[in-house]
């Protein structure tokens, strides 16, 4: 698997402009009408900018030669009209440039987010959510700033420069030649320095990734930090991370300022050259005062496009850093290779673990030689101390990871050969920690699936005992909820409703009622019974009382099955491990 963190090794490499053109072409294609309108605005703006000095030149020469006042007034009126029109076109092109830029990068952000969601859990365990947010949002934002301005400012400035040089050649070939040489020298210098700042901008983006990752982790664990008196230590670590980010940003800003200063130096040389050429060529009857003004004005006007090109080259280097990191992320492939098989669309599914061994880290086995079979419709109680491998077993069933050895079958098919989206549709899970989204009740219940009808949702709510809560909602399904707006019991029932609507063939329950009060626990137990009807189930038990409803028992210890069999048979056998636990009531031996 390609590592995302390896992009610093290639930070000195240039990204060919062809790569940006390909990227722009791919993402801009759906918005070609907007692009065409933007191009029209750019051409109109360039034409008006080039025409205005010509009007002033006419005005100066007309005043110097004593022409009629009417002609000068017409020139002044035309100048004002073009000035107003130019502002309108500028606003339109700025709006279209930003609109296209953000539409393009929003598509890119969506593609990148979807790619990350498809990567295996090993990838995500190595990176904090804050870091991934910065990768998906921060790097694409850097590209958005570049793309939104590039077409308007760089391409427009290039065309404007070309138009100025053509008009200067029209006035006198010597001035045109001198300013063309100056422009070529400027472009040579810009191209020479184009990649100088890339390592600094890459380091800056990496610094922000680490900072946001640090903040996300610490804010998530703020209660533990406060209750254990670790605030001082965390602040110290924050200052260390922030200081490192500050140093990276400072170095990149210094490099950017140095590159921006190149524009000022080049413009000073160009302006001096234009002034000297104007003095040398001045002739009252051939090269008039208006012509001298025209040359000086056009030279002054070169400053803005040169500045824009310089700034965008600076942005190009930021975009290069972001593009490299994005491409490195896109090259990262999931270790989970999708299958192409199908599962039955309805009904309970059998589960088989045959010789399954697994480890998160090489040489540290979590599961070893797991063999068990769960017939369709039966309920398995999974017992074991913390760290015995109970949760890992369920993760393998979802195929969040692939086993090191052995085989897992669902519905008689190896999970490696089944399409992962279908596998996860046919396996449902409820844990103790329920994720409530800041969204409507409908969106939370259906997990943003608009195809689920309201009648189905109401049936699930009725079946699982959520109707009293639903009747209290002012806007019904359109009521916006969040984590703090629901009790622990309501959150759990909402999670059951999600699984009920999903209608899986296998249900995994990480004893969701273990942290609830007795009254709420009884309500949850009723919901569990409704949910398990007609489904195969695995219940990770933290209390011995939970396994009263199961058909089979499996006790894990040190990643191995210590005992496995039908619950009734194990209860009847006084020598069984499960029977001894029941007799002793040793809850602590399974948690």
GUNU-521282 format. One line per 3 residues: number of its first residue (from 1); their letters; for each residue y, z, x of C-alpha. Coordinates in steps of 0.25 Angstrom, whole numbers. Last residue first. Layout:
BEGIN
NUM> A> Y/Z/X | ...
This chain:
BEGIN
591> XXX> -33/126/-62 | -48/127/-64 | -52/140/-58
588> XXX> -40/147/-63 | -45/146/-77 | -57/155/-73
585> XXX> -62/159/-87 | -74/165/-81 | -84/160/-91
582> XXX> -77/147/-93 | -76/145/-78 | -91/148/-76
579> XXX> -94/138/-87 | -86/127/-80 | -93/130/-67
576> XXX> -107/128/-73 | -117/139/-71 | -116/144/-86
573> XXX> -119/130/-91 | -116/130/-106 | -101/128/-103
570> XXX> -105/116/-93 | -113/110/-104 | -102/111/-114
567> XXX> -92/105/-105 | -100/93/-101 | -101/91/-86
564> XXX> -94/92/-73 | -93/102/-62 | -88/103/-48
561> XXX> -82/89/-49 | -75/87/-35 | -61/86/-31
558> XXX> -61/100/-25 | -66/106/-39 | -66/98/-52
555> XXX> -73/103/-64 | -77/93/-75 | -80/97/-89
552> XXX> -84/88/-101 | -82/88/-116 | -68/95/-116
549> XXX> -61/103/-127 | -64/117/-122 | -59/112/-108
546> XXX> -45/117/-111 | -50/131/-111 | -53/131/-97
543> XXX> -39/129/-93 | -33/119/-83 | -41/107/-88
540> XXX> -39/93/-85 | -44/86/-97 | -50/72/-96
537> XXX> -52/65/-109 | -59/53/-116 | -53/50/-129
534> XXX> -57/49/-144 | -50/62/-147 | -43/68/-135
531> XXX> -29/66/-140 | -31/74/-152 | -38/86/-145
528> XXX> -27/86/-135 | -16/87/-146 | -23/99/-152
525> XXX> -24/105/-138 | -9/102/-137 | -6/110/-149
522> XXX> -15/122/-144 | -7/122/-131 | 6/122/-138
519> XXX> 2/135/-145 | -5/141/-132 | 7/138/-123
516> XXX> 7/126/-114 | 4/125/-99 | -11/121/-101
513> XXX> -9/111/-113 | -8/98/-105 | -22/100/-99
510> XXX> -21/88/-89 | -26/79/-100 | -33/65/-97
507> XXX> -35/56/-109 | -45/44/-109 | -46/33/-119
504> XXX> -31/32/-120 | -23/31/-133 | -9/30/-127
501> XXX> -3/35/-139 | -11/48/-138 | -8/49/-123
498> XXX> 7/49/-126 | 5/59/-138 | -2/68/-128
495> XXX> 10/68/-119 | 19/71/-131 | 10/83/-134
492> XXX> 12/88/-120 | 27/86/-121 | 27/94/-134
489> XXX> 19/105/-128 | 28/106/-116 | 40/106/-125
486> XXX> 49/94/-126 | 64/91/-124 | 64/95/-109
483> XXX> 55/83/-105 | 64/73/-112 | 65/67/-127
480> XXX> 73/56/-134 | 70/55/-149 | 67/41/-153
477> XXX> 53/45/-158 | 59/54/-168 | 74/55/-167
474> XXX> 76/69/-171 | 63/74/-165 | 58/87/-172
471> XXX> 47/79/-180 | 41/74/-167 | 38/89/-163
468> XXX> 31/92/-176 | 23/79/-174 | 18/81/-160
465> XXX> 4/86/-164 | -4/76/-157 | -9/68/-168
462> XXX> 5/67/-175 | 12/63/-162 | 1/53/-160
459> XXX> 2/47/-174 | 17/47/-173 | 16/39/-160
456> XXX> 7/29/-166 | 16/27/-178 | 28/25/-169
453> XXX> 21/13/-163 | 17/12/-148 | 23/-2/-143
450> XXX> 35/4/-137 | 28/11/-125 | 38/20/-118
447> XXX> 28/31/-115 | 24/31/-130 | 27/46/-132
444> XXX> 39/47/-123 | 45/34/-128 | 43/38/-142
441> XXX> 49/52/-140 | 61/45/-133 | 64/46/-118
438> XXX> 67/56/-107 | 52/55/-103 | 42/67/-105
435> XXX> 32/68/-94 | 21/78/-98 | 16/88/-87
432> XXX> 3/94/-92 | -4/81/-92 | -8/71/-102
429> XXX> -16/58/-98 | -20/45/-105 | -30/35/-99
426> XXX> -32/22/-107 | -18/17/-104 | -19/22/-89
423> XXX> -32/13/-88 | -25/1/-95 | -13/2/-85
420> XXX> -23/3/-73 | -31/-9/-77 | -45/-5/-75
417> XXX> -54/-9/-63 | -50/3/-54 | -53/12/-66
414> XXX> -67/8/-66 | -72/4/-80 | -82/12/-89
411> XXX> -71/17/-98 | -64/23/-86 | -71/23/-73
408> XXX> -68/30/-60 | -75/26/-47 | -78/32/-34
405> XXX> -70/33/-21 | -56/34/-17 | -51/34/-32
402> XXX> -39/26/-36 | -26/33/-40 | -18/33/-52
399> XXX> -30/28/-58 | -28/35/-71 | -42/41/-69
396> XXX> -39/44/-55 | -27/52/-59 | -36/60/-69
393> XXX> -45/64/-57 | -33/67/-48 | -29/77/-59
390> XXX> -42/85/-58 | -44/84/-43 | -47/99/-39
387> XXX> -32/101/-35 | -30/112/-46 | -43/118/-50
384> XXX> -53/110/-58 | -57/106/-72 | -57/93/-80
381> XXX> -61/94/-94 | -67/80/-99 | -66/75/-113
378> XXX> -76/65/-118 | -72/53/-127 | -78/43/-117
375> XXX> -88/49/-107 | -82/56/-95 | -90/54/-82
372> XXX> -89/62/-69 | -91/60/-54 | -80/64/-44
369> XXX> -84/62/-30 | -72/69/-23 | -58/70/-29
366> XXX> -46/75/-21 | -50/71/-8 | -41/73/4
363> XXX> -45/64/16 | -36/53/11 | -25/58/2
360> XXX> -25/57/-13 | -40/58/-13 | -51/53/-23
357> XXX> -66/53/-25 | -73/48/-37 | -88/47/-37
354> XXX> -88/41/-52 | -78/46/-61 | -80/40/-75
351> XXX> -72/41/-88 | -76/35/-101 | -65/30/-111
348> XXX> -61/34/-125 | -57/23/-135 | -48/12/-134
345> XXX> -43/0/-126 | -56/-1/-118 | -52/-2/-103
342> XXX> -48/-15/-96 | -50/-20/-82 | -40/-26/-72
339> XXX> -38/-16/-62 | -25/-12/-55 | -25/-9/-40
336> XXX> -21/6/-38 | -15/6/-23 | -2/2/-29
333> XXX> 6/-8/-21 | 18/-6/-13 | 25/-20/-11
330> XXX> 35/-16/-22 | 39/-4/-15 | 41/-11/-2
327> XXX> 49/-22/-9 | 58/-11/-15 | 60/-4/-2
324> XXX> 64/-18/4 | 73/-21/-7 | 80/-8/-6
321> XXX> 83/-9/9 | 87/-24/7 | 96/-20/-5
318> XXX> 103/-10/4 | 104/-21/14 | 109/-31/4
315> XXX> 119/-21/-1 | 126/-22/13 | 124/-37/12
312> XXX> 131/-35/-2 | 142/-28/5 | 144/-38/15
309> XXX> 144/-49/5 | 154/-42/-4 | 163/-40/8
306> XXX> 162/-55/12 | 164/-59/-2 | 177/-49/-3
303> XXX> 182/-53/11 | 182/-68/9 | 193/-67/-1
300> XXX> 202/-63/10 | 198/-76/17 | 201/-84/4
297> XXX> 215/-77/3 | 218/-80/18 | 214/-95/16
294> XXX> 221/-96/3 | 234/-90/9 | 234/-100/20
291> XXX> 232/-111/10 | 243/-106/1 | 252/-105/14
288> XXX> 249/-120/16 | 239/-127/25 | 245/-141/24
285> XXX> 260/-142/22 | 264/-128/27 | 253/-128/38
282> XXX> 245/-115/41 | 232/-118/48 | 233/-108/60
279> XXX> 239/-97/51 | 228/-99/41 | 217/-99/51
276> XXX> 222/-86/57 | 223/-79/44 | 209/-84/40
273> XXX> 203/-79/54 | 210/-65/52 | 204/-64/38
270> XXX> 190/-68/43 | 191/-57/54 | 195/-46/45
267> XXX> 184/-51/35 | 173/-50/45 | 178/-36/49
264> XXX> 179/-31/35 | 165/-37/31 | 158/-30/43
261> XXX> 163/-17/38 | 153/-18/27 | 142/-18/37
258> XXX> 147/-5/44 | 148/2/30 | 134/-2/26
255> XXX> 129/4/39 | 137/17/37 | 132/18/23
252> XXX> 117/16/28 | 119/27/38 | 125/36/28
249> XXX> 114/34/17 | 103/37/27 | 110/50/32
246> XXX> 113/54/18 | 98/52/14 | 94/61/26
243> XXX> 104/71/22 | 99/71/7 | 85/73/12
240> XXX> 89/85/20 | 98/90/10 | 87/90/-1
237> XXX> 78/97/9 | 88/108/10 | 90/108/-5
234> XXX> 75/109/-7 | 74/121/2 | 85/128/-5
231> XXX> 80/126/-19 | 66/131/-15 | 67/144/-22
228> XXX> 53/142/-29 | 58/142/-43 | 69/132/-39
225> XXX> 60/122/-32 | 49/123/-42 | 59/120/-54
222> XXX> 65/109/-46 | 52/101/-44 | 57/88/-50
219> XXX> 70/90/-44 | 64/91/-30 | 55/79/-31
216> XXX> 66/70/-37 | 76/75/-26 | 67/72/-15
213> XXX> 63/58/-20 | 78/55/-22 | 81/59/-8
210> XXX> 69/51/-2 | 73/39/-9 | 87/40/-6
207> XXX> 84/41/9 | 75/29/8 | 86/21/2
204> XXX> 95/25/13 | 85/21/24 | 84/7/18
201> XXX> 99/6/18 | 99/10/33 | 88/1/36
198> XXX> 95/-11/29 | 108/-9/36 | 107/-19/47
195> XXX> 100/-29/38 | 112/-38/34 | 120/-36/47
192> XXX> 117/-50/53 | 118/-56/39 | 132/-50/38
189> XXX> 136/-54/52 | 132/-69/50 | 138/-69/36
186> XXX> 152/-65/42 | 150/-75/53 | 147/-86/43
183> XXX> 160/-82/35 | 169/-83/47 | 163/-96/51
180> XXX> 166/-101/37 | 180/-95/38 | 183/-103/50
177> XXX> 177/-116/45 | 185/-115/32 | 198/-112/39
174> XXX> 195/-124/48 | 191/-133/36 | 205/-131/29
171> XXX> 208/-128/15 | 195/-134/9 | 187/-126/20
168> XXX> 193/-114/15 | 189/-118/0 | 175/-120/5
165> XXX> 175/-106/13 | 180/-99/0 | 169/-105/-9
162> XXX> 158/-101/1 | 163/-87/2 | 164/-86/-13
159> XXX> 149/-91/-14 | 145/-81/-5 | 153/-70/-12
156> XXX> 146/-74/-25 | 133/-73/-19 | 136/-60/-13
153> XXX> 144/-53/-23 | 139/-57/-37 | 124/-61/-33
150> XXX> 123/-49/-24 | 130/-38/-32 | 119/-35/-43
147> XXX> 108/-38/-33 | 113/-28/-22 | 116/-16/-31
144> XXX> 103/-19/-38 | 95/-19/-25 | 100/-5/-22
141> XXX> 97/-1/-36 | 83/-7/-33 | 82/3/-21
138> XXX> 87/15/-29 | 79/13/-42 | 64/10/-38
135> XXX> 65/17/-24 | 74/28/-28 | 65/31/-40
132> XXX> 53/31/-31 | 59/41/-21 | 63/50/-33
129> XXX> 48/49/-38 | 43/54/-25 | 34/45/-16
126> XXX> 20/47/-11 | 14/51/-24 | 20/38/-30
123> XXX> 12/29/-21 | -1/37/-22 | 1/36/-37
120> XXX> -1/21/-37 | 10/10/-39 | 12/4/-53
117> XXX> 24/13/-57 | 30/9/-44 | 29/-6/-48
114> XXX> 35/-3/-61 | 47/4/-55 | 49/-8/-45
111> XXX> 48/-18/-56 | 58/-10/-65 | 68/-9/-53
108> XXX> 67/-24/-50 | 70/-26/-65 | 82/-16/-64
105> XXX> 86/-23/-51 | 88/-37/-58 | 95/-31/-70
102> XXX> 104/-23/-61 | 108/-35/-53 | 109/-44/-65
99> XXX> 119/-35/-72 | 126/-31/-60 | 129/-46/-56
96> XXX> 132/-49/-71 | 142/-38/-72 | 149/-42/-59
93> XXX> 149/-57/-62 | 155/-54/-76 | 166/-44/-70
90> XXX> 169/-54/-59 | 170/-66/-69 | 180/-58/-78
87> XXX> 188/-54/-65 | 189/-69/-61 | 193/-73/-74
84> XXX> 205/-64/-73 | 209/-69/-60 | 207/-83/-64
81> XXX> 217/-82/-75 | 227/-75/-66 | 226/-86/-55
78> XXX> 227/-97/-66 | 240/-90/-71 | 246/-89/-57
75> XXX> 242/-104/-54 | 249/-108/-67 | 261/-100/-63
72> XXX> 262/-107/-50 | 261/-120/-57 | 272/-116/-67
69> XXX> 281/-111/-55 | 283/-126/-50 | 280/-128/-36
66> XXX> 288/-123/-24 | 279/-127/-13 | 277/-112/-9
63> XXX> 275/-107/-23 | 264/-118/-25 | 258/-115/-12
60> XXX> 257/-101/-15 | 252/-103/-30 | 241/-114/-25
57> XXX> 236/-104/-15 | 235/-93/-26 | 227/-103/-35
54> XXX> 218/-106/-23 | 216/-91/-20 | 211/-90/-35
51> XXX> 201/-101/-35 | 191/-95/-25 | 190/-82/-33
48> XXX> 189/-90/-46 | 178/-99/-41 | 170/-87/-36
45> XXX> 171/-80/-49 | 166/-92/-57 | 154/-94/-47
42> XXX> 151/-79/-49 | 152/-79/-64 | 143/-91/-65
39> XXX> 133/-85/-55 | 133/-72/-64 | 130/-81/-77
36> XXX> 118/-87/-70 | 113/-74/-65 | 114/-69/-80
33> XXX> 106/-81/-84 | 96/-79/-73 | 93/-65/-78
30> XXX> 77/-66/-78 | 78/-73/-64 | 86/-62/-58
27> XXX> 74/-53/-53 | 66/-64/-46 | 78/-71/-41
24> XXX> 85/-59/-35 | 72/-55/-28 | 70/-69/-22
21> XXX> 84/-69/-18 | 83/-55/-12 | 70/-60/-4
18> XXX> 77/-72/0 | 88/-64/7 | 78/-60/17
15> XXX> 76/-45/18 | 78/-41/32 | 69/-31/40
12> XXX> 75/-19/46 | 70/-10/34 | 55/-14/37
9> XXX> 50/-1/41 | 59/6/31 | 51/-1/20
6> XXX> 38/7/23 | 41/18/13 | 36/9/2
3> XXX> 22/9/8 | 14/-4/5 | 0/0/0
